[in-house]
């Protein structure tokens, strides 16, 4: 539990202090945090898997790819000009 606590503090504070001096907003920083958490959890899971087969590859790496694609899709939708259309 202490290892995951340390990792979560790193995931939160490293992007926070890096982007603190930039003009990035809270929603864009949230996208960075979501992708970082998904990658961290899947890398930890990948280190614990003893026998890899095609199902585990699809599940682990597919969820990372699905997160990236989901972030791109959500950022390309324009429900509100200042909420979701930051990157396009």
VMD Tcl script that builds the backbone (N, CA, C; Angstrom):
set m [mol new atoms 264]
animate dup $m
set s [atomselect $m all]
$s set {name element resname resid chain x y z} {
  {N N UNK 1 A 0.819 -1.189 0.000}
  {CA C UNK 1 A 0.000 0.000 0.000}
  {C C UNK 1 A 0.863 1.251 0.000}
  {N N UNK 2 A 1.973 1.210 0.690}
  {CA C UNK 2 A 2.856 2.376 0.698}
  {C C UNK 2 A 3.471 2.617 -0.677}
  {N N UNK 3 A 3.731 1.540 -1.408}
  {CA C UNK 3 A 4.267 1.695 -2.756}
  {C C UNK 3 A 3.263 2.402 -3.658}
  {N N UNK 4 A 2.015 1.997 -3.593}
  {CA C UNK 4 A 0.995 2.645 -4.416}
  {C C UNK 4 A 0.712 4.079 -3.938}
  {N N UNK 5 A 0.832 4.326 -2.649}
  {CA C UNK 5 A 0.681 5.691 -2.147}
  {C C UNK 5 A 1.783 6.585 -2.706}
  {N N UNK 6 A 3.013 6.089 -2.682}
  {CA C UNK 6 A 4.127 6.842 -3.229}
  {C C UNK 6 A 3.934 7.093 -4.717}
  {N N UNK 7 A 3.512 6.063 -5.456}
  {CA C UNK 7 A 3.299 6.217 -6.896}
  {C C UNK 7 A 2.182 7.207 -7.195}
  {N N UNK 8 A 1.134 7.182 -6.413}
  {CA C UNK 8 A 0.034 8.115 -6.657}
  {C C UNK 8 A 0.452 9.551 -6.350}
  {N N UNK 9 A 1.275 9.741 -5.333}
  {CA C UNK 9 A 1.769 11.095 -5.051}
  {C C UNK 9 A 2.663 11.598 -6.183}
  {N N UNK 10 A 3.484 10.716 -6.726}
  {CA C UNK 10 A 4.333 11.104 -7.859}
  {C C UNK 10 A 3.477 11.450 -9.074}
  {N N UNK 11 A 2.466 10.623 -9.348}
  {CA C UNK 11 A 1.591 10.885 -10.502}
  {C C UNK 11 A 0.850 12.203 -10.346}
  {N N UNK 12 A 0.492 12.555 -9.126}
  {CA C UNK 12 A -0.238 13.805 -8.930}
  {C C UNK 12 A 0.686 15.018 -8.983}
  {N N UNK 13 A 1.778 14.983 -8.207}
  {CA C UNK 13 A 2.570 16.196 -8.025}
  {C C UNK 13 A 3.559 16.486 -9.151}
  {N N UNK 14 A 4.090 15.481 -9.829}
  {CA C UNK 14 A 5.031 15.763 -10.912}
  {C C UNK 14 A 4.346 16.534 -12.047}
  {N N UNK 15 A 3.208 16.061 -12.587}
  {CA C UNK 15 A 2.553 16.897 -13.610}
  {C C UNK 15 A 2.047 18.234 -13.059}
  {N N UNK 16 A 1.614 18.234 -11.802}
  {CA C UNK 16 A 1.108 19.477 -11.213}
  {C C UNK 16 A 2.184 20.550 -11.191}
  {N N UNK 17 A 3.391 20.198 -10.736}
  {CA C UNK 17 A 4.458 21.198 -10.668}
  {C C UNK 17 A 5.071 21.496 -12.034}
  {N N UNK 18 A 5.062 20.518 -12.943}
  {CA C UNK 18 A 5.573 20.779 -14.291}
  {C C UNK 18 A 4.659 21.748 -15.028}
  {N N UNK 19 A 3.344 21.518 -14.948}
  {CA C UNK 19 A 2.392 22.364 -15.679}
  {C C UNK 19 A 1.931 23.570 -14.867}
  {N N UNK 20 A 2.418 23.725 -13.653}
  {CA C UNK 20 A 2.025 24.859 -12.817}
  {C C UNK 20 A 2.489 26.186 -13.403}
  {N N UNK 21 A 3.619 26.172 -14.087}
  {CA C UNK 21 A 4.144 27.418 -14.658}
  {C C UNK 21 A 3.647 27.654 -16.078}
  {N N UNK 22 A 2.847 26.744 -16.628}
  {CA C UNK 22 A 2.333 26.915 -17.984}
  {C C UNK 22 A 0.901 27.435 -17.939}
  {N N UNK 23 A 0.316 27.585 -19.094}
  {CA C UNK 23 A -1.053 28.080 -19.162}
  {C C UNK 23 A -2.067 26.950 -19.362}
  {N N UNK 24 A -1.693 25.720 -19.042}
  {CA C UNK 24 A -2.604 24.584 -19.160}
  {C C UNK 24 A -3.688 24.702 -18.087}
  {N N UNK 25 A -4.918 24.324 -18.439}
  {CA C UNK 25 A -6.011 24.446 -17.483}
  {C C UNK 25 A -6.232 23.125 -16.744}
  {N N UNK 26 A -7.175 23.131 -15.836}
  {CA C UNK 26 A -7.423 21.982 -14.975}
  {C C UNK 26 A -7.938 20.775 -15.748}
  {N N UNK 27 A -8.737 21.003 -16.772}
  {CA C UNK 27 A -9.278 19.893 -17.555}
  {C C UNK 27 A -8.176 19.184 -18.349}
  {N N UNK 28 A -7.266 19.936 -18.902}
  {CA C UNK 28 A -6.154 19.336 -19.635}
  {C C UNK 28 A -5.207 18.605 -18.694}
  {N N UNK 29 A -4.993 19.150 -17.521}
  {CA C UNK 29 A -4.164 18.470 -16.525}
  {C C UNK 29 A -4.837 17.192 -16.052}
  {N N UNK 30 A -6.142 17.183 -15.995}
  {CA C UNK 30 A -6.880 15.974 -15.649}
  {C C UNK 30 A -6.696 14.877 -16.675}
  {N N UNK 31 A -6.600 15.252 -17.948}
  {CA C UNK 31 A -6.327 14.261 -18.996}
  {C C UNK 31 A -4.958 13.627 -18.800}
  {N N UNK 32 A -3.986 14.429 -18.430}
  {CA C UNK 32 A -2.644 13.895 -18.148}
  {C C UNK 32 A -2.699 12.932 -16.980}
  {N N UNK 33 A -3.431 13.288 -15.931}
  {CA C UNK 33 A -3.529 12.417 -14.751}
  {C C UNK 33 A -4.238 11.102 -15.080}
  {N N UNK 34 A -5.290 11.160 -15.877}
  {CA C UNK 34 A -6.018 9.932 -16.232}
  {C C UNK 34 A -5.123 8.976 -17.013}
  {N N UNK 35 A -4.422 9.495 -18.002}
  {CA C UNK 35 A -3.546 8.639 -18.796}
  {C C UNK 35 A -2.414 8.087 -17.939}
  {N N UNK 36 A -1.866 8.899 -17.053}
  {CA C UNK 36 A -0.782 8.429 -16.179}
  {C C UNK 36 A -1.256 7.318 -15.247}
  {N N UNK 37 A -2.452 7.445 -14.708}
  {CA C UNK 37 A -2.979 6.411 -13.815}
  {C C UNK 37 A -3.230 5.115 -14.564}
  {N N UNK 38 A -3.810 5.194 -15.742}
  {CA C UNK 38 A -4.091 3.978 -16.515}
  {C C UNK 38 A -2.789 3.284 -16.904}
  {N N UNK 39 A -1.792 4.036 -17.340}
  {CA C UNK 39 A -0.512 3.429 -17.703}
  {C C UNK 39 A 0.153 2.813 -16.479}
  {N N UNK 40 A 0.126 3.505 -15.350}
  {CA C UNK 40 A 0.739 2.976 -14.129}
  {C C UNK 40 A 0.075 1.680 -13.677}
  {N N UNK 41 A -1.228 1.647 -13.650}
  {CA C UNK 41 A -1.943 0.453 -13.209}
  {C C UNK 41 A -1.672 -0.711 -14.155}
  {N N UNK 42 A -1.663 -0.462 -15.455}
  {CA C UNK 42 A -1.432 -1.544 -16.405}
  {C C UNK 42 A 0.017 -2.024 -16.406}
  {N N UNK 43 A 0.960 -1.145 -16.169}
  {CA C UNK 43 A 2.358 -1.590 -16.059}
  {C C UNK 43 A 2.546 -2.426 -14.800}
  {N N UNK 44 A 1.926 -2.014 -13.692}
  {CA C UNK 44 A 1.987 -2.825 -12.473}
  {C C UNK 44 A 1.333 -4.186 -12.685}
  {N N UNK 45 A 0.222 -4.213 -13.377}
  {CA C UNK 45 A -0.439 -5.469 -13.693}
  {C C UNK 45 A 0.419 -6.327 -14.615}
  {N N UNK 46 A 1.055 -5.707 -15.589}
  {CA C UNK 46 A 1.902 -6.452 -16.526}
  {C C UNK 46 A 3.096 -7.083 -15.815}
  {N N UNK 47 A 3.617 -6.424 -14.785}
  {CA C UNK 47 A 4.735 -6.999 -14.040}
  {C C UNK 47 A 4.301 -8.188 -13.187}
  {N N UNK 48 A 3.025 -8.274 -12.842}
  {CA C UNK 48 A 2.527 -9.371 -12.011}
  {C C UNK 48 A 2.054 -10.578 -12.808}
  {N N UNK 49 A 1.859 -10.428 -14.107}
  {CA C UNK 49 A 1.362 -11.534 -14.923}
  {C C UNK 49 A 2.491 -12.521 -15.174}
  {N N UNK 50 A 2.225 -13.792 -14.873}
  {CA C UNK 50 A 3.243 -14.820 -15.039}
  {C C UNK 50 A 3.238 -15.429 -16.433}
  {N N UNK 51 A 2.074 -15.690 -16.978}
  {CA C UNK 51 A 1.963 -16.335 -18.286}
  {C C UNK 51 A 1.169 -15.441 -19.231}
  {N N UNK 52 A 1.867 -14.910 -20.221}
  {CA C UNK 52 A 1.233 -14.038 -21.184}
  {C C UNK 52 A 0.637 -14.866 -22.311}
  {N N UNK 53 A -0.555 -14.512 -22.720}
  {CA C UNK 53 A -1.156 -15.055 -23.934}
  {C C UNK 53 A -1.863 -13.906 -24.636}
  {N N UNK 54 A -2.554 -14.201 -25.702}
  {CA C UNK 54 A -3.137 -13.112 -26.481}
  {C C UNK 54 A -4.249 -12.402 -25.726}
  {N N UNK 55 A -4.948 -13.105 -24.838}
  {CA C UNK 55 A -6.040 -12.473 -24.075}
  {C C UNK 55 A -5.480 -11.431 -23.104}
  {N N UNK 56 A -4.396 -11.768 -22.423}
  {CA C UNK 56 A -3.818 -10.800 -21.483}
  {C C UNK 56 A -3.204 -9.616 -22.216}
  {N N UNK 57 A -2.585 -9.856 -23.366}
  {CA C UNK 57 A -2.052 -8.740 -24.151}
  {C C UNK 57 A -3.175 -7.802 -24.590}
  {N N UNK 58 A -4.262 -8.361 -25.072}
  {CA C UNK 58 A -5.390 -7.534 -25.524}
  {C C UNK 58 A -5.982 -6.756 -24.351}
  {N N UNK 59 A -6.118 -7.403 -23.200}
  {CA C UNK 59 A -6.716 -6.734 -22.042}
  {C C UNK 59 A -5.823 -5.616 -21.512}
  {N N UNK 60 A -4.550 -5.885 -21.344}
  {CA C UNK 60 A -3.652 -4.893 -20.745}
  {C C UNK 60 A -3.382 -3.747 -21.708}
  {N N UNK 61 A -2.888 -4.056 -22.876}
  {CA C UNK 61 A -2.513 -2.988 -23.796}
  {C C UNK 61 A -3.731 -2.391 -24.501}
  {N N UNK 62 A -4.795 -3.156 -24.625}
  {CA C UNK 62 A -6.022 -2.608 -25.196}
  {C C UNK 62 A -6.653 -1.542 -24.322}
  {N N UNK 63 A -6.551 -1.718 -23.006}
  {CA C UNK 63 A -7.118 -0.697 -22.127}
  {C C UNK 63 A -6.310 0.596 -22.176}
  {N N UNK 64 A -5.002 0.487 -22.361}
  {CA C UNK 64 A -4.187 1.701 -22.516}
  {C C UNK 64 A -4.551 2.417 -23.818}
  {N N UNK 65 A -4.655 1.656 -24.892}
  {CA C UNK 65 A -5.016 2.248 -26.191}
  {C C UNK 65 A -6.432 2.821 -26.141}
  {N N UNK 66 A -7.358 2.122 -25.483}
  {CA C UNK 66 A -8.737 2.622 -25.369}
  {C C UNK 66 A -8.785 3.922 -24.577}
  {N N UNK 67 A -7.936 4.058 -23.580}
  {CA C UNK 67 A -7.900 5.303 -22.812}
  {C C UNK 67 A -7.396 6.456 -23.666}
  {N N UNK 68 A -6.318 6.223 -24.413}
  {CA C UNK 68 A -5.811 7.261 -25.301}
  {C C UNK 68 A -6.873 7.668 -26.326}
  {N N UNK 69 A -7.518 6.677 -26.943}
  {CA C UNK 69 A -8.546 6.983 -27.935}
  {C C UNK 69 A -9.745 7.682 -27.303}
  {N N UNK 70 A -10.112 7.267 -26.100}
  {CA C UNK 70 A -11.215 7.926 -25.401}
  {C C UNK 70 A -10.913 9.373 -25.083}
  {N N UNK 71 A -9.678 9.647 -24.692}
  {CA C UNK 71 A -9.289 11.036 -24.420}
  {C C UNK 71 A -9.315 11.869 -25.703}
  {N N UNK 72 A -8.847 11.295 -26.793}
  {CA C UNK 72 A -8.872 12.021 -28.068}
  {C C UNK 72 A -10.295 12.298 -28.507}
  {N N UNK 73 A -11.177 11.307 -28.371}
  {CA C UNK 73 A -12.576 11.498 -28.769}
  {C C UNK 73 A -13.258 12.532 -27.886}
  {N N UNK 74 A -13.059 12.447 -26.577}
  {CA C UNK 74 A -13.693 13.419 -25.686}
  {C C UNK 74 A -13.165 14.829 -25.928}
  {N N UNK 75 A -11.883 14.957 -26.266}
  {CA C UNK 75 A -11.331 16.281 -26.508}
  {C C UNK 75 A -11.751 16.842 -27.859}
  {N N UNK 76 A -12.128 15.968 -28.800}
  {CA C UNK 76 A -12.533 16.470 -30.105}
  {C C UNK 76 A -14.009 16.858 -30.143}
  {N N UNK 77 A -14.809 16.384 -29.193}
  {CA C UNK 77 A -16.210 16.782 -29.132}
  {C C UNK 77 A -16.302 18.205 -28.629}
  {N N UNK 78 A -17.264 18.923 -29.097}
  {CA C UNK 78 A -17.380 20.324 -28.691}
  {C C UNK 78 A -18.742 20.581 -28.057}
  {N N UNK 79 A -18.960 19.986 -26.887}
  {CA C UNK 79 A -20.182 20.296 -26.149}
  {C C UNK 79 A -20.146 21.726 -25.646}
  {N N UNK 80 A -18.995 22.142 -25.218}
  {CA C UNK 80 A -18.805 23.497 -24.723}
  {C C UNK 80 A -17.460 23.993 -25.247}
  {N N UNK 81 A -17.396 25.240 -25.587}
  {CA C UNK 81 A -16.158 25.763 -26.163}
  {C C UNK 81 A -14.995 25.724 -25.187}
  {N N UNK 82 A -15.251 25.939 -23.914}
  {CA C UNK 82 A -14.132 25.979 -22.983}
  {C C UNK 82 A -14.040 24.737 -22.093}
  {N N UNK 83 A -14.841 23.714 -22.331}
  {CA C UNK 83 A -14.772 22.526 -21.492}
  {C C UNK 83 A -14.062 21.369 -22.185}
  {N N UNK 84 A -14.450 21.049 -23.413}
  {CA C UNK 84 A -13.901 19.857 -24.050}
  {C C UNK 84 A -13.085 20.127 -25.308}
  {N N UNK 85 A -13.071 21.307 -25.813}
  {CA C UNK 85 A -12.389 21.546 -27.094}
  {C C UNK 85 A -11.030 22.200 -26.901}
  {N N UNK 86 A -10.217 21.647 -26.017}
  {CA C UNK 86 A -8.911 22.251 -25.726}
  {C C UNK 86 A -7.873 21.946 -26.777}
  {N N UNK 87 A -7.895 20.768 -27.345}
  {CA C UNK 87 A -6.806 20.355 -28.211}
  {C C UNK 87 A -7.084 20.589 -29.683}
  {N N UNK 88 A -8.335 20.807 -30.062}
  {CA C UNK 88 A -8.637 20.941 -31.474}
  {C C UNK 88 A -8.930 22.368 -31.782}
}
mol reanalyze $m
mol bondsrecalc $m
mol representation Tube
mol addrep $m
